[in-house]
Amino acid sequence: MSLLTKVIRMEANKSEFDELSDKILEGMAEASRKLVEESAIVGRSLVISENGEVKKVPAKELLPKVAKR
C-alpha cells in the first residue's frame, strides 16, 4: 500500500471520527438540557462543579445556561 493511499484512508477515518464525535457531543448536550429542564419543572436541585467547587444548585438557576442555541 502506498503512502498516499494510507494518508487518504487516515483522512477518511479522521473525518468519520470527527463526525461521530460531534454527534456524541450534541447528544450529551441535549441530554443535559433535558435533565435540567425536567429537574426545574419538579423543583429539584442538581450537583455541579464550578471552578473546581462542588455545588448544589436549583435547576431553575441553570436553565439559562442550557437553553437551546
BABA-909863 format. One record per atom (N, C-alpha, C): residue number from 1; residue in three letters; chain; atom name; x, y, z. Coordinates in nm, 4 decimals, always signed. Layout:
# BABA-909863
+-----+---------+--------+-------+----------+----------+----------+
| num | residuo | cadena | atomo |     east |    north |       up |
+-----+---------+--------+-------+----------+----------+----------+
| NUM |     ALA |      A |    CA |        X |        Y |        Z |
...
+-----+---------+--------+-------+----------+----------+----------+
# end
This chain:
# BABA-909863
+-----+---------+--------+-------+----------+----------+----------+
| num | residuo | cadena | atomo |     east |    north |       up |
+-----+---------+--------+-------+----------+----------+----------+
|   1 |     MET |      A |     N |  +0.0858 |  -0.1173 |  +0.0000 |
|   1 |     MET |      A |    CA |  +0.0000 |  +0.0000 |  +0.0000 |
|   1 |     MET |      A |     C |  +0.0903 |  +0.1236 |  +0.0000 |
|   2 |     SER |      A |     N |  +0.0570 |  +0.2146 |  -0.0858 |
|   2 |     SER |      A |    CA |  +0.1405 |  +0.3343 |  -0.0968 |
|   2 |     SER |      A |     C |  +0.1127 |  +0.4311 |  +0.0175 |
|   3 |     LEU |      A |     N |  +0.2059 |  +0.5201 |  +0.0383 |
|   3 |     LEU |      A |    CA |  +0.1917 |  +0.6215 |  +0.1424 |
|   3 |     LEU |      A |     C |  +0.0697 |  +0.7092 |  +0.1155 |
|   4 |     LEU |      A |     N |  +0.0474 |  +0.7441 |  -0.0101 |
|   4 |     LEU |      A |    CA |  -0.0676 |  +0.8281 |  -0.0468 |
|   4 |     LEU |      A |     C |  -0.1985 |  +0.7581 |  -0.0100 |
|   5 |     THR |      A |     N |  -0.2076 |  +0.6297 |  -0.0368 |
|   5 |     THR |      A |    CA |  -0.3286 |  +0.5531 |  -0.0034 |
|   5 |     THR |      A |     C |  -0.3505 |  +0.5520 |  +0.1470 |
|   6 |     LYS |      A |     N |  -0.2432 |  +0.5329 |  +0.2229 |
|   6 |     LYS |      A |    CA |  -0.2536 |  +0.5339 |  +0.3688 |
|   6 |     LYS |      A |     C |  -0.3024 |  +0.6685 |  +0.4199 |
|   7 |     VAL |      A |     N |  -0.2483 |  +0.7762 |  +0.3638 |
|   7 |     VAL |      A |    CA |  -0.2877 |  +0.9111 |  +0.4055 |
|   7 |     VAL |      A |     C |  -0.4346 |  +0.9355 |  +0.3733 |
|   8 |     ILE |      A |     N |  -0.4781 |  +0.8922 |  +0.2561 |
|   8 |     ILE |      A |    CA |  -0.6182 |  +0.9110 |  +0.2164 |
|   8 |     ILE |      A |     C |  -0.7102 |  +0.8350 |  +0.3116 |
|   9 |     ARG |      A |     N |  -0.6737 |  +0.7121 |  +0.3457 |
|   9 |     ARG |      A |    CA |  -0.7546 |  +0.6332 |  +0.4386 |
|   9 |     ARG |      A |     C |  -0.7573 |  +0.6966 |  +0.5765 |
|  10 |     MET |      A |     N |  -0.6441 |  +0.7486 |  +0.6215 |
|  10 |     MET |      A |    CA |  -0.6377 |  +0.8136 |  +0.7523 |
|  10 |     MET |      A |     C |  -0.7275 |  +0.9364 |  +0.7553 |
|  11 |     GLU |      A |     N |  -0.7277 |  +1.0125 |  +0.6480 |
|  11 |     GLU |      A |    CA |  -0.8128 |  +1.1321 |  +0.6417 |
|  11 |     GLU |      A |     C |  -0.9596 |  +1.0941 |  +0.6435 |
|  12 |     ALA |      A |     N |  -0.9958 |  +0.9863 |  +0.5726 |
|  12 |     ALA |      A |    CA |  -1.1347 |  +0.9405 |  +0.5720 |
|  12 |     ALA |      A |     C |  -1.1757 |  +0.8961 |  +0.7124 |
|  13 |     ASN |      A |     N |  -1.0891 |  +0.8218 |  +0.7796 |
|  13 |     ASN |      A |    CA |  -1.1190 |  +0.7770 |  +0.9161 |
|  13 |     ASN |      A |     C |  -1.1298 |  +0.8951 |  +1.0115 |
|  14 |     LYS |      A |     N |  -1.0435 |  +0.9944 |  +0.9945 |
|  14 |     LYS |      A |    CA |  -1.0470 |  +1.1139 |  +1.0794 |
|  14 |     LYS |      A |     C |  -1.1786 |  +1.1873 |  +1.0611 |
|  15 |     SER |      A |     N |  -1.2230 |  +1.1983 |  +0.9363 |
|  15 |     SER |      A |    CA |  -1.3486 |  +1.2655 |  +0.9075 |
|  15 |     SER |      A |     C |  -1.4657 |  +1.1917 |  +0.9727 |
|  16 |     GLU |      A |     N |  -1.4669 |  +1.0587 |  +0.9624 |
|  16 |     GLU |      A |    CA |  -1.5720 |  +0.9794 |  +1.0255 |
|  16 |     GLU |      A |     C |  -1.5671 |  +0.9942 |  +1.1768 |
|  17 |     PHE |      A |     N |  -1.4471 |  +0.9938 |  +1.2330 |
|  17 |     PHE |      A |    CA |  -1.4306 |  +1.0098 |  +1.3768 |
|  17 |     PHE |      A |     C |  -1.4812 |  +1.1466 |  +1.4216 |
|  18 |     ASP |      A |     N |  -1.4453 |  +1.2522 |  +1.3477 |
|  18 |     ASP |      A |    CA |  -1.4897 |  +1.3876 |  +1.3828 |
|  18 |     ASP |      A |     C |  -1.6420 |  +1.3978 |  +1.3782 |
|  19 |     GLU |      A |     N |  -1.7030 |  +1.3362 |  +1.2776 |
|  19 |     GLU |      A |    CA |  -1.8482 |  +1.3397 |  +1.2645 |
|  19 |     GLU |      A |     C |  -1.9146 |  +1.2661 |  +1.3805 |
|  20 |     LEU |      A |     N |  -1.8632 |  +1.1494 |  +1.4148 |
|  20 |     LEU |      A |    CA |  -1.9175 |  +1.0726 |  +1.5266 |
|  20 |     LEU |      A |     C |  -1.8989 |  +1.1485 |  +1.6580 |
|  21 |     SER |      A |     N |  -1.7839 |  +1.2078 |  +1.6757 |
|  21 |     SER |      A |    CA |  -1.7554 |  +1.2850 |  +1.7963 |
|  21 |     SER |      A |     C |  -1.8532 |  +1.4018 |  +1.8103 |
|  22 |     ASP |      A |     N |  -1.8799 |  +1.4704 |  +1.7006 |
|  22 |     ASP |      A |    CA |  -1.9753 |  +1.5816 |  +1.7030 |
|  22 |     ASP |      A |     C |  -2.1146 |  +1.5338 |  +1.7424 |
|  23 |     LYS |      A |     N |  -2.1570 |  +1.4197 |  +1.6885 |
|  23 |     LYS |      A |    CA |  -2.2890 |  +1.3661 |  +1.7211 |
|  23 |     LYS |      A |     C |  -2.2980 |  +1.3284 |  +1.8685 |
|  24 |     ILE |      A |     N |  -2.1924 |  +1.2700 |  +1.9203 |
|  24 |     ILE |      A |    CA |  -2.1908 |  +1.2320 |  +2.0624 |
|  24 |     ILE |      A |     C |  -2.2009 |  +1.3564 |  +2.1505 |
|  25 |     LEU |      A |     N |  -2.1248 |  +1.4594 |  +2.1181 |
|  25 |     LEU |      A |    CA |  -2.1289 |  +1.5827 |  +2.1975 |
|  25 |     LEU |      A |     C |  -2.2659 |  +1.6493 |  +2.1892 |
|  26 |     GLU |      A |     N |  -2.3289 |  +1.6482 |  +2.0726 |
|  26 |     GLU |      A |    CA |  -2.4635 |  +1.7044 |  +2.0580 |
|  26 |     GLU |      A |     C |  -2.5632 |  +1.6267 |  +2.1438 |
|  27 |     GLY |      A |     N |  -2.5507 |  +1.4938 |  +2.1432 |
|  27 |     GLY |      A |    CA |  -2.6398 |  +1.4113 |  +2.2235 |
|  27 |     GLY |      A |     C |  -2.6225 |  +1.4363 |  +2.3724 |
|  28 |     MET |      A |     N |  -2.4988 |  +1.4529 |  +2.4154 |
|  28 |     MET |      A |    CA |  -2.4725 |  +1.4811 |  +2.5569 |
|  28 |     MET |      A |     C |  -2.5287 |  +1.6172 |  +2.5968 |
|  29 |     ALA |      A |     N |  -2.5147 |  +1.7149 |  +2.5096 |
|  29 |     ALA |      A |    CA |  -2.5681 |  +1.8483 |  +2.5386 |
|  29 |     ALA |      A |     C |  -2.7205 |  +1.8436 |  +2.5487 |
|  30 |     GLU |      A |     N |  -2.7843 |  +1.7694 |  +2.4584 |
|  30 |     GLU |      A |    CA |  -2.9302 |  +1.7579 |  +2.4614 |
|  30 |     GLU |      A |     C |  -2.9763 |  +1.6853 |  +2.5877 |
|  31 |     ALA |      A |     N |  -2.9065 |  +1.5794 |  +2.6253 |
|  31 |     ALA |      A |    CA |  -2.9423 |  +1.5054 |  +2.7462 |
|  31 |     ALA |      A |     C |  -2.9271 |  +1.5939 |  +2.8707 |
|  32 |     SER |      A |     N |  -2.8218 |  +1.6726 |  +2.8758 |
|  32 |     SER |      A |    CA |  -2.8001 |  +1.7635 |  +2.9888 |
|  32 |     SER |      A |     C |  -2.9101 |  +1.8683 |  +2.9957 |
|  33 |     ARG |      A |     N |  -2.9455 |  +1.9224 |  +2.8803 |
|  33 |     ARG |      A |    CA |  -3.0522 |  +2.0231 |  +2.8743 |
|  33 |     ARG |      A |     C |  -3.1829 |  +1.9649 |  +2.9262 |
|  34 |     LYS |      A |     N |  -3.2161 |  +1.8439 |  +2.8806 |
|  34 |     LYS |      A |    CA |  -3.3400 |  +1.7800 |  +2.9245 |
|  34 |     LYS |      A |     C |  -3.3392 |  +1.7535 |  +3.0746 |
|  35 |     LEU |      A |     N |  -3.2258 |  +1.7094 |  +3.1263 |
|  35 |     LEU |      A |    CA |  -3.2148 |  +1.6838 |  +3.2702 |
|  35 |     LEU |      A |     C |  -3.2426 |  +1.8116 |  +3.3490 |
|  36 |     VAL |      A |     N |  -3.1828 |  +1.9216 |  +3.3077 |
|  36 |     VAL |      A |    CA |  -3.2029 |  +2.0489 |  +3.3786 |
|  36 |     VAL |      A |     C |  -3.3483 |  +2.0942 |  +3.3672 |
|  37 |     GLU |      A |     N |  -3.4050 |  +2.0861 |  +3.2466 |
|  37 |     GLU |      A |    CA |  -3.5436 |  +2.1288 |  +3.2271 |
|  37 |     GLU |      A |     C |  -3.6405 |  +2.0472 |  +3.3115 |
|  38 |     GLU |      A |     N |  -3.6249 |  +1.9133 |  +3.3077 |
|  38 |     GLU |      A |    CA |  -3.7157 |  +1.8273 |  +3.3839 |
|  38 |     GLU |      A |     C |  -3.6965 |  +1.8449 |  +3.5343 |
|  39 |     SER |      A |     N |  -3.5750 |  +1.8668 |  +3.5773 |
|  39 |     SER |      A |    CA |  -3.5484 |  +1.8903 |  +3.7194 |
|  39 |     SER |      A |     C |  -3.6076 |  +2.0236 |  +3.7643 |
|  40 |     ALA |      A |     N |  -3.6010 |  +2.1233 |  +3.6794 |
|  40 |     ALA |      A |    CA |  -3.6566 |  +2.2554 |  +3.7130 |
|  40 |     ALA |      A |     C |  -3.8086 |  +2.2484 |  +3.7273 |
|  41 |     ILE |      A |     N |  -3.8718 |  +2.1692 |  +3.6421 |
|  41 |     ILE |      A |    CA |  -4.0181 |  +2.1572 |  +3.6470 |
|  41 |     ILE |      A |     C |  -4.0649 |  +2.1035 |  +3.7812 |
|  42 |     VAL |      A |     N |  -3.9917 |  +2.0081 |  +3.8364 |
|  42 |     VAL |      A |    CA |  -4.0329 |  +1.9469 |  +3.9633 |
|  42 |     VAL |      A |     C |  -3.9627 |  +2.0073 |  +4.0850 |
|  43 |     GLY |      A |     N |  -3.8870 |  +2.1147 |  +4.0628 |
|  43 |     GLY |      A |    CA |  -3.8257 |  +2.1877 |  +4.1738 |
|  43 |     GLY |      A |     C |  -3.7044 |  +2.1219 |  +4.2363 |
|  44 |     ARG |      A |     N |  -3.6309 |  +2.0440 |  +4.1597 |
|  44 |     ARG |      A |    CA |  -3.5122 |  +1.9771 |  +4.2135 |
|  44 |     ARG |      A |     C |  -3.3873 |  +2.0620 |  +4.1962 |
|  45 |     SER |      A |     N |  -3.2864 |  +2.0239 |  +4.2714 |
|  45 |     SER |      A |    CA |  -3.1536 |  +2.0835 |  +4.2575 |
|  45 |     SER |      A |     C |  -3.0623 |  +1.9808 |  +4.1929 |
|  46 |     LEU |      A |     N |  -2.9552 |  +2.0289 |  +4.1338 |
|  46 |     LEU |      A |    CA |  -2.8548 |  +1.9422 |  +4.0733 |
|  46 |     LEU |      A |     C |  -2.7194 |  +1.9739 |  +4.1333 |
|  47 |     VAL |      A |     N |  -2.6343 |  +1.8748 |  +4.1403 |
|  47 |     VAL |      A |    CA |  -2.4993 |  +1.8937 |  +4.1910 |
|  47 |     VAL |      A |     C |  -2.4090 |  +1.9175 |  +4.0712 |
|  48 |     ILE |      A |     N |  -2.3358 |  +2.0291 |  +4.0750 |
|  48 |     ILE |      A |    CA |  -2.2470 |  +2.0657 |  +3.9653 |
|  48 |     ILE |      A |     C |  -2.1088 |  +2.0990 |  +4.0207 |
|  49 |     SER |      A |     N |  -2.0146 |  +2.1102 |  +3.9296 |
|  49 |     SER |      A |    CA |  -1.8813 |  +2.1569 |  +3.9657 |
|  49 |     SER |      A |     C |  -1.8583 |  +2.2866 |  +3.8899 |
|  50 |     GLU |      A |     N |  -1.8217 |  +2.3906 |  +3.9634 |
|  50 |     GLU |      A |    CA |  -1.7972 |  +2.5210 |  +3.9020 |
|  50 |     GLU |      A |     C |  -1.6646 |  +2.5739 |  +3.9550 |
|  51 |     ASN |      A |     N |  -1.5698 |  +2.5912 |  +3.8653 |
|  51 |     ASN |      A |    CA |  -1.4349 |  +2.6336 |  +3.9035 |
|  51 |     ASN |      A |     C |  -1.3743 |  +2.5417 |  +4.0089 |
|  52 |     GLY |      A |     N |  -1.4008 |  +2.4121 |  +3.9946 |
|  52 |     GLY |      A |    CA |  -1.3447 |  +2.3138 |  +4.0865 |
|  52 |     GLY |      A |     C |  -1.4199 |  +2.3007 |  +4.2178 |
|  53 |     GLU |      A |     N |  -1.5239 |  +2.3793 |  +4.2350 |
|  53 |     GLU |      A |    CA |  -1.6024 |  +2.3756 |  +4.3583 |
|  53 |     GLU |      A |     C |  -1.7333 |  +2.3005 |  +4.3319 |
|  54 |     VAL |      A |     N |  -1.7643 |  +2.2018 |  +4.4160 |
|  54 |     VAL |      A |    CA |  -1.8879 |  +2.1252 |  +4.4026 |
|  54 |     VAL |      A |     C |  -1.9995 |  +2.2024 |  +4.4714 |
|  55 |     LYS |      A |     N |  -2.1112 |  +2.2200 |  +4.3976 |
|  55 |     LYS |      A |    CA |  -2.2233 |  +2.2977 |  +4.4498 |
|  55 |     LYS |      A |     C |  -2.3549 |  +2.2262 |  +4.4223 |
|  56 |     LYS |      A |     N |  -2.4523 |  +2.2491 |  +4.5074 |
|  56 |     LYS |      A |    CA |  -2.5898 |  +2.2053 |  +4.4835 |
|  56 |     LYS |      A |     C |  -2.6675 |  +2.3298 |  +4.4426 |
|  57 |     VAL |      A |     N |  -2.7225 |  +2.3262 |  +4.3210 |
|  57 |     VAL |      A |    CA |  -2.7859 |  +2.4453 |  +4.2646 |
|  57 |     VAL |      A |     C |  -2.9277 |  +2.4104 |  +4.2187 |
|  58 |     PRO |      A |     N |  -3.0250 |  +2.4965 |  +4.2493 |
|  58 |     PRO |      A |    CA |  -3.1598 |  +2.4728 |  +4.1960 |
|  58 |     PRO |      A |     C |  -3.1552 |  +2.4688 |  +4.0426 |
|  59 |     ALA |      A |     N |  -3.2206 |  +2.3700 |  +3.9857 |
|  59 |     ALA |      A |    CA |  -3.2172 |  +2.3530 |  +3.8400 |
|  59 |     ALA |      A |     C |  -3.2687 |  +2.4774 |  +3.7673 |
|  60 |     LYS |      A |     N |  -3.3623 |  +2.5492 |  +3.8277 |
|  60 |     LYS |      A |    CA |  -3.4157 |  +2.6705 |  +3.7638 |
|  60 |     LYS |      A |     C |  -3.3063 |  +2.7736 |  +3.7381 |
|  61 |     GLU |      A |     N |  -3.2058 |  +2.7765 |  +3.8252 |
|  61 |     GLU |      A |    CA |  -3.0952 |  +2.8710 |  +3.8059 |
|  61 |     GLU |      A |     C |  -3.0052 |  +2.8296 |  +3.6892 |
|  62 |     LEU |      A |     N |  -3.0080 |  +2.7018 |  +3.6536 |
|  62 |     LEU |      A |    CA |  -2.9232 |  +2.6527 |  +3.5445 |
|  62 |     LEU |      A |     C |  -2.9893 |  +2.6641 |  +3.4075 |
|  63 |     LEU |      A |     N |  -3.1190 |  +2.6872 |  +3.4053 |
|  63 |     LEU |      A |    CA |  -3.1913 |  +2.6930 |  +3.2779 |
|  63 |     LEU |      A |     C |  -3.1288 |  +2.7870 |  +3.1744 |
|  64 |     PRO |      A |     N |  -3.0920 |  +2.9098 |  +3.2115 |
|  64 |     PRO |      A |    CA |  -3.0350 |  +2.9993 |  +3.1102 |
|  64 |     PRO |      A |     C |  -2.9043 |  +2.9462 |  +3.0505 |
|  65 |     LYS |      A |     N |  -2.8309 |  +2.8665 |  +3.1259 |
|  65 |     LYS |      A |    CA |  -2.7030 |  +2.8151 |  +3.0783 |
|  65 |     LYS |      A |     C |  -2.7188 |  +2.6991 |  +2.9799 |
|  66 |     VAL |      A |     N |  -2.8335 |  +2.6336 |  +2.9812 |
|  66 |     VAL |      A |    CA |  -2.8534 |  +2.5172 |  +2.8939 |
|  66 |     VAL |      A |     C |  -2.9619 |  +2.5402 |  +2.7896 |
|  67 |     ALA |      A |     N |  -3.0096 |  +2.6641 |  +2.7778 |
|  67 |     ALA |      A |    CA |  -3.1157 |  +2.6938 |  +2.6812 |
|  67 |     ALA |      A |     C |  -3.0735 |  +2.6524 |  +2.5410 |
|  68 |     LYS |      A |     N |  -3.1711 |  +2.6126 |  +2.4605 |
|  68 |     LYS |      A |    CA |  -3.1418 |  +2.5741 |  +2.3219 |
|  68 |     LYS |      A |     C |  -3.0733 |  +2.6871 |  +2.2494 |
|  69 |     ARG |      A |     N |  -2.9727 |  +2.6496 |  +2.1733 |
|  69 |     ARG |      A |    CA |  -2.8974 |  +2.7524 |  +2.0995 |
|  69 |     ARG |      A |     C |  -2.9273 |  +2.7437 |  +1.9539 |
+-----+---------+--------+-------+----------+----------+----------+
# end
